[in-house]
Amino acid sequence: MASNNKQIRKRIAGLADQILIHQTKIKQEMRKAIPDAKLVAKWKKEIRAWQQEVARLKKRMKG
């Protein structure tokens, strides 16, 4: 796993990108006449997991 601040920041940025992509997917899916609730739930679950990882990584940063 990430061992120094530069690696941690890079990982956090990657997770932030994935979170934004999934949030966009959710918005697009919700615009449909019949959104796929299972798919939206899956994306929300992934977002929560990534947000938790970001919080954990921020705690690990030195300084």
MODELLER restraints for C-alpha pairs under 7 A, 6 or more apart:
rsr = mdl.restraints
at = mdl.atoms
rsr.add(forms.Gaussian(group=physical.xy_distance, feature=features.Distance(at['CA:2:A'], at['CA:8:A']), mean=5.27, stdev=0.5))
rsr.add(forms.Gaussian(group=physical.xy_distance, feature=features.Distance(at['CA:5:A'], at['CA:61:A']), mean=5.52, stdev=0.5))
rsr.add(forms.Gaussian(group=physical.xy_distance, feature=features.Distance(at['CA:5:A'], at['CA:62:A']), mean=6.47, stdev=0.5))
rsr.add(forms.Gaussian(group=physical.xy_distance, feature=features.Distance(at['CA:8:A'], at['CA:57:A']), mean=6.43, stdev=0.5))
rsr.add(forms.Gaussian(group=physical.xy_distance, feature=features.Distance(at['CA:8:A'], at['CA:61:A']), mean=6.94, stdev=0.5))
rsr.add(forms.Gaussian(group=physical.xy_distance, feature=features.Distance(at['CA:12:A'], at['CA:54:A']), mean=5.68, stdev=0.5))
rsr.add(forms.Gaussian(group=physical.xy_distance, feature=features.Distance(at['CA:15:A'], at['CA:50:A']), mean=6.19, stdev=0.5))
rsr.add(forms.Gaussian(group=physical.xy_distance, feature=features.Distance(at['CA:19:A'], at['CA:47:A']), mean=5.56, stdev=0.5))
rsr.add(forms.Gaussian(group=physical.xy_distance, feature=features.Distance(at['CA:22:A'], at['CA:43:A']), mean=6.07, stdev=0.5))
rsr.add(forms.Gaussian(group=physical.xy_distance, feature=features.Distance(at['CA:26:A'], at['CA:40:A']), mean=5.82, stdev=0.5))
rsr.add(forms.Gaussian(group=physical.xy_distance, feature=features.Distance(at['CA:29:A'], at['CA:35:A']), mean=5.43, stdev=0.5))
rsr.add(forms.Gaussian(group=physical.xy_distance, feature=features.Distance(at['CA:29:A'], at['CA:36:A']), mean=7.00, stdev=0.5))
